[in-house]
Amino acid sequence: MDNQTTLNKLSEKVSYILQEYHALKGENEMMRNEIVTLKADCELKKQEIEKLHEENAKKDIEIEEIVNKIESILG
């Protein structure tokens, strides 16, 4: 009888561990998906920042050209 009780306790503990394992496995998968999403968002933002840097560089060149024209007109 004592053996059966010990076996039941062990069975319950194994079941609990399996439940925890499956719960953590699901949580891990959700976190992996979130990481993939965040990495994709980060890449898009990096591309947008690079585009803005390029636009700023072009605007700086335009400003420099305008200043040079004004200086040449003023003498």
C-alpha positions as CSV (number, residue, x, y, z in Angstrom):
1,M,0.0,0.0,0.0
2,D,2.8,2.4,0.9
3,N,4.4,1.6,-2.5
4,Q,1.3,2.7,-4.3
5,T,1.2,6.0,-2.4
6,T,4.8,6.6,-3.3
7,L,4.1,5.8,-6.9
8,N,1.1,8.1,-6.9
9,K,3.2,10.9,-5.5
10,L,5.9,10.4,-8.0
11,S,3.3,10.3,-10.8
12,E,1.8,13.6,-9.6
13,K,5.3,15.2,-9.5
14,V,6.2,14.0,-13.0
15,S,2.8,15.3,-14.3
16,Y,3.5,18.6,-12.6
17,I,7.0,18.8,-14.1
18,L,5.6,18.0,-17.6
19,Q,2.9,20.7,-17.3
20,E,5.6,23.2,-16.2
21,Y,7.8,22.1,-19.1
22,H,5.0,22.6,-21.7
23,A,4.1,25.9,-20.2
24,L,7.7,27.1,-20.3
25,K,8.1,25.7,-23.8
26,G,5.1,27.8,-25.0
27,E,6.4,30.9,-23.2
28,N,9.8,30.4,-24.8
29,E,8.3,30.1,-28.3
30,M,6.3,33.3,-27.7
31,M,9.5,35.1,-26.7
32,R,11.3,33.8,-29.7
33,N,8.6,35.2,-31.9
34,E,8.7,38.5,-30.2
35,I,12.5,38.7,-30.6
36,V,12.1,38.0,-34.4
37,T,9.5,40.8,-34.6
38,L,11.6,43.2,-32.6
39,K,14.6,42.4,-34.8
40,A,12.6,43.1,-37.9
41,D,11.3,46.4,-36.5
42,C,14.9,47.3,-35.5
43,E,16.1,46.7,-39.0
44,L,13.3,48.8,-40.5
45,K,14.2,51.6,-38.1
46,K,17.9,51.3,-39.0
47,Q,17.0,51.6,-42.7
48,E,14.8,54.7,-42.0
49,I,17.6,56.3,-40.0
50,E,20.1,55.7,-42.8
51,K,17.7,57.2,-45.3
52,L,17.3,60.3,-43.1
53,H,21.0,60.6,-42.8
54,E,21.4,60.5,-46.6
55,E,18.6,63.1,-46.9
56,N,20.3,65.3,-44.4
57,A,23.6,65.1,-46.3
58,K,21.8,66.1,-49.5
59,K,20.2,69.0,-47.7
60,D,23.6,70.1,-46.4
61,I,25.0,70.1,-49.9
62,E,22.1,72.1,-51.1
63,I,22.5,74.6,-48.4
64,E,26.2,74.9,-49.1
65,E,25.5,75.5,-52.8
66,I,23.0,78.2,-51.9
67,V,25.4,79.9,-49.6
68,N,28.1,79.8,-52.3
69,K,25.7,81.3,-54.9
70,I,24.8,84.1,-52.5
71,E,28.4,84.8,-51.7
72,S,29.3,84.9,-55.4
73,I,26.4,87.3,-56.0
74,L,27.4,89.5,-53.1
75,G,31.0,89.5,-54.4
